[in-house]
């Protein structure tokens, strides 16, 4: 009888303690839940939409602005133009990379605006006309790169220059078909940008005909960084060939660089390659 009474009292006391703890926890939680919670948007820049007369459609630019949505009016900014710059593509992580690289304790990349050129039809915009049918890579719509280059040169760049305090340092980043377009701009209109970061360019397009063009010896190009991963001969060989061909435009002040990433593939090379390219380009030049 005494044993049964002991266990009954023991468990009664413990149940009471557990009940008390749950009651107090619930009361505390209720007090926390009753606190006013303010939820605000966290903006890293702006989105600009406008009607392109060149392309005859509405186009969108995502713009990362250092230190928030209002640039320092006393500063003049370099500008990175990012192909595949939609919000659900490469804009957010490249903007974060640029912010990180410009932290004052690193001190090798100045604060830089990033302009993400959002896509509507990248197959059309990033390719020149071609009747060649690749046995593996199929593109349904193609051939609009000339108009797209005109759009960048005559609409996007003037809009950015008139909206922000910018100087002549213009950097282009393109990967895959974006790398094909970046290569085409470099070979045909090199004066559009002073720095080119070309990652895994799809030079297989049109049976590699872009590699038949002769580079222009243009003094406006300060640096070119070509990167490719472990992506098979169809990607590696043409990228290396482009690097060798571009040595023609090399001048005393220009850099032509090549990076091979054996532990990266087409899907994960961009972030590391862009960081390395910016570091090589601007740390070496002391900016």
C-alpha positions as CSV (number, residue, x, y, z in Angstrom):
1,X,0.0,0.0,0.0
2,X,2.8,2.4,0.9
3,X,4.6,1.7,-2.4
4,X,1.4,2.3,-4.4
5,X,0.9,5.6,-2.6
6,X,4.5,6.6,-3.2
7,X,4.2,6.0,-7.0
8,X,0.9,7.8,-7.1
9,X,2.2,10.9,-5.4
10,X,5.4,10.8,-7.4
11,X,3.7,10.7,-10.8
12,X,1.1,13.3,-9.7
13,X,3.8,15.7,-8.7
14,X,5.7,15.2,-12.0
15,X,2.5,15.6,-14.1
16,X,1.9,18.8,-12.2
17,X,5.4,20.1,-13.0
18,X,5.0,19.1,-16.7
19,X,1.7,20.9,-16.8
20,X,3.2,24.0,-15.2
21,X,6.0,24.0,-17.7
22,X,3.7,23.7,-20.6
23,X,1.5,26.4,-19.3
24,X,4.4,28.8,-18.7
25,X,5.9,28.0,-22.2
26,X,2.5,28.5,-23.8
27,X,2.1,31.8,-22.0
28,X,5.6,32.9,-23.0
29,X,4.9,31.9,-26.6
30,X,1.7,33.8,-26.6
31,X,3.5,36.9,-25.4
32,X,6.1,36.6,-28.2
33,X,3.4,35.9,-30.8
34,X,1.5,39.1,-29.6
35,X,4.6,41.3,-30.4
36,X,4.2,43.4,-33.5
37,X,6.2,42.0,-36.4
38,X,7.1,44.4,-39.3
39,X,7.8,42.8,-42.6
40,X,9.5,44.9,-45.3
41,X,10.8,44.3,-48.7
42,X,14.6,43.8,-49.0
43,X,15.7,45.5,-52.2
44,X,19.2,45.3,-53.7
45,X,18.4,47.5,-56.7
46,X,15.8,48.3,-59.2
47,X,14.0,46.8,-62.2
48,X,13.4,48.9,-65.3
49,X,11.0,48.0,-68.0
50,X,10.7,49.8,-71.3
51,X,9.6,49.4,-74.8
52,X,12.5,48.5,-77.1
53,X,12.1,50.1,-80.5
54,X,14.9,48.0,-81.8
55,X,13.4,44.7,-80.7
56,X,9.8,45.9,-80.8
57,X,8.9,44.4,-77.5
58,X,8.9,45.2,-73.8
59,X,12.3,44.5,-72.2
60,X,13.4,44.4,-68.6
61,X,16.7,45.2,-66.9
62,X,17.5,44.2,-63.3
63,X,20.0,46.5,-61.7
64,X,22.1,46.0,-58.6
65,X,23.1,49.2,-57.0
66,X,25.9,49.2,-54.4
67,X,24.6,50.1,-50.9
68,X,20.9,49.9,-51.7
69,X,18.6,51.4,-54.2
70,X,20.1,54.9,-54.4
71,X,23.6,55.2,-55.8
72,X,26.1,57.6,-54.2
73,X,25.8,60.8,-56.3
74,X,29.5,61.6,-55.6
75,X,30.7,58.4,-57.2
76,X,31.3,57.3,-60.7
77,X,30.6,53.6,-61.2
78,X,31.9,50.8,-63.5
79,X,29.1,48.8,-65.0
80,X,28.8,45.0,-65.5
81,X,26.4,43.9,-68.2
82,X,25.2,40.4,-67.5
83,X,23.5,38.3,-70.1
84,X,21.0,35.8,-68.8
85,X,20.2,38.5,-66.2
86,X,16.7,37.6,-65.3
87,X,15.8,37.3,-61.6
88,X,15.5,33.5,-61.9
89,X,18.7,33.2,-63.9
90,X,22.1,34.6,-63.0
91,X,21.3,38.1,-61.7
92,X,21.0,37.5,-58.0
93,X,24.1,35.4,-57.4
94,X,26.3,37.5,-59.7
95,X,25.1,40.6,-57.9
96,X,26.0,39.0,-54.6
97,X,29.4,38.0,-55.9
98,X,30.1,41.6,-57.0
99,X,29.0,42.9,-53.6
100,X,31.3,40.5,-51.8
101,X,34.3,41.3,-54.1
102,X,33.9,45.0,-53.4
103,X,33.9,44.7,-49.6
104,X,36.5,47.2,-48.3
105,X,38.6,44.5,-46.5
106,X,39.2,42.8,-49.9
107,X,39.9,46.1,-51.6
108,X,40.3,44.8,-55.2
109,X,37.0,45.5,-56.9
110,X,35.5,49.0,-56.7
111,X,31.8,49.3,-56.1
112,X,30.2,48.3,-59.4
113,X,26.7,48.5,-60.8
114,X,25.4,45.2,-62.3
115,X,22.8,45.4,-65.1
116,X,21.1,42.0,-65.6
117,X,19.7,41.9,-69.1
118,X,16.6,39.8,-68.7
119,X,15.6,37.3,-71.4
120,X,12.5,36.9,-73.5
121,X,13.9,34.5,-76.1
122,X,17.6,33.8,-75.5
123,X,17.9,31.3,-78.5
124,X,16.8,34.1,-80.8
125,X,18.8,36.9,-79.2
126,X,22.1,35.1,-78.6
127,X,22.5,33.5,-82.1
128,X,23.3,34.7,-85.6
129,X,21.5,33.3,-88.6
130,X,22.4,29.7,-89.5
131,X,21.1,26.9,-91.6
132,X,23.4,24.4,-90.0
133,X,21.6,21.7,-88.0
134,X,23.7,20.4,-85.1
135,X,23.3,16.7,-84.6
136,X,22.8,17.1,-80.8
137,X,22.0,20.8,-79.9
138,X,18.6,21.9,-81.4
139,X,17.5,25.5,-81.4
140,X,13.9,26.2,-82.4
141,X,14.3,30.0,-82.9
142,X,17.6,31.7,-83.9
143,X,19.3,34.4,-85.8
144,X,18.6,37.6,-83.9
145,X,22.0,38.5,-82.4
146,X,22.5,41.5,-84.8
147,X,19.4,43.3,-83.5
148,X,20.2,42.3,-79.9
149,X,23.6,43.8,-80.2
150,X,22.0,47.0,-81.5
151,X,19.6,46.9,-78.6
152,X,22.4,46.7,-76.1
153,X,24.6,49.3,-77.8
154,X,21.9,51.9,-78.7
155,X,19.3,51.4,-76.0
156,X,20.6,49.6,-72.9
157,X,24.0,51.3,-72.6
158,X,22.7,54.9,-73.2
159,X,19.8,54.3,-70.7
160,X,22.3,53.2,-68.0
161,X,24.7,56.0,-68.7
162,X,22.0,58.6,-68.6
163,X,20.5,57.2,-65.4
164,X,23.7,56.6,-63.3
165,X,27.1,58.2,-63.0
166,X,29.2,55.8,-65.1
167,X,32.6,55.8,-66.5
168,X,34.1,54.0,-69.5
169,X,34.7,50.7,-67.7
170,X,32.1,48.4,-69.2
171,X,32.3,44.6,-68.5
172,X,30.3,42.0,-70.3
173,X,29.6,38.5,-68.8
174,X,28.1,35.7,-70.9
175,X,27.9,31.9,-70.4
176,X,26.9,29.2,-72.8
177,X,24.8,30.8,-75.6
178,X,25.5,34.0,-73.7
179,X,29.2,33.2,-74.1
180,X,28.6,32.8,-77.9
181,X,27.0,36.2,-78.1
182,X,29.8,37.7,-76.0
183,X,32.3,36.1,-78.3
184,X,30.5,37.5,-81.4
185,X,30.5,41.0,-79.9
186,X,34.2,40.8,-79.1
187,X,35.0,39.7,-82.6
188,X,32.7,42.1,-84.4
189,X,32.2,45.1,-82.2
190,X,34.9,44.9,-79.5
191,X,34.5,48.7,-78.7
192,X,31.2,48.0,-77.0
193,X,33.0,46.7,-73.8
194,X,36.4,47.1,-72.3
195,X,36.3,43.8,-70.4
196,X,34.9,40.4,-71.5
197,X,34.2,37.4,-69.3
198,X,33.3,34.5,-71.6
199,X,32.3,31.3,-69.8
200,X,31.7,28.0,-71.6
201,X,30.9,29.6,-74.9
202,X,28.6,27.6,-77.2
203,X,31.1,28.0,-80.1
204,X,29.8,24.7,-81.6
205,X,26.9,26.8,-83.1
206,X,26.9,27.0,-86.9
207,X,29.6,24.4,-87.2
208,X,32.0,26.7,-85.2
209,X,31.9,29.4,-88.0
210,X,32.5,32.2,-85.5
211,X,36.0,31.0,-85.1
212,X,36.7,31.8,-88.7
213,X,36.4,35.5,-88.0
214,X,39.6,37.5,-87.5
215,X,39.9,39.5,-84.3
216,X,40.2,43.2,-84.6
217,X,43.3,44.8,-83.1
218,X,41.2,47.1,-81.0
219,X,42.9,49.2,-78.3
220,X,39.7,49.7,-76.3
221,X,39.7,46.1,-75.0
222,X,41.5,45.9,-71.7
223,X,41.0,42.2,-70.8
224,X,39.4,39.0,-71.9
225,X,38.9,36.0,-69.6
226,X,37.8,32.7,-71.3
227,X,36.7,29.9,-69.0
228,X,35.6,26.3,-69.7
229,X,34.9,23.3,-67.5
230,X,35.1,19.6,-67.9
231,X,32.5,19.7,-70.6
232,X,33.7,17.5,-73.4
233,X,35.6,18.3,-76.5
234,X,32.7,20.1,-78.1
235,X,33.1,22.9,-75.5
236,X,36.8,22.7,-74.5
237,X,38.5,22.6,-77.9
238,X,36.7,25.7,-79.4
239,X,37.2,27.7,-76.2
240,X,40.9,27.0,-76.3
241,X,41.0,27.9,-80.0
242,X,39.3,31.2,-79.3
243,X,41.8,32.0,-76.6
244,X,44.7,31.4,-79.0
245,X,43.1,33.4,-81.8
246,X,42.5,36.4,-79.4
247,X,46.2,36.8,-78.8
248,X,46.2,38.8,-82.0
249,X,44.4,41.7,-80.2
250,X,46.8,41.6,-77.3
251,X,48.4,44.9,-76.6
252,X,50.8,46.2,-74.0
253,X,47.9,47.1,-71.7
254,X,45.5,44.2,-72.5
255,X,45.2,40.8,-70.9
256,X,44.0,37.6,-72.7
257,X,43.4,34.9,-70.0
258,X,42.2,31.4,-70.0
259,X,40.9,29.2,-67.2
260,X,40.2,25.5,-67.3
261,X,38.1,24.2,-64.4
262,X,38.5,20.4,-64.4
263,X,36.2,20.0,-61.4
264,X,33.4,22.0,-62.8
265,X,30.8,21.3,-65.5
266,X,28.5,23.4,-67.6
267,X,26.0,23.7,-64.8
268,X,28.3,25.0,-62.0
269,X,31.2,26.8,-63.6
270,X,29.8,30.3,-63.9
271,X,30.1,31.6,-60.3
272,X,33.7,30.5,-59.7
273,X,34.8,31.6,-63.2
274,X,33.3,35.0,-62.8
275,X,34.9,35.5,-59.4
276,X,38.3,34.4,-60.7
277,X,38.0,36.6,-63.8
278,X,37.2,39.7,-61.8
279,X,40.0,39.0,-59.4
280,X,42.5,38.5,-62.2
281,X,41.4,41.5,-64.2
282,X,41.2,44.1,-61.4
283,X,43.5,42.9,-58.7
284,X,46.4,42.7,-61.2
285,X,45.6,46.1,-62.5
286,X,45.5,47.5,-59.0
287,X,41.8,48.6,-59.0
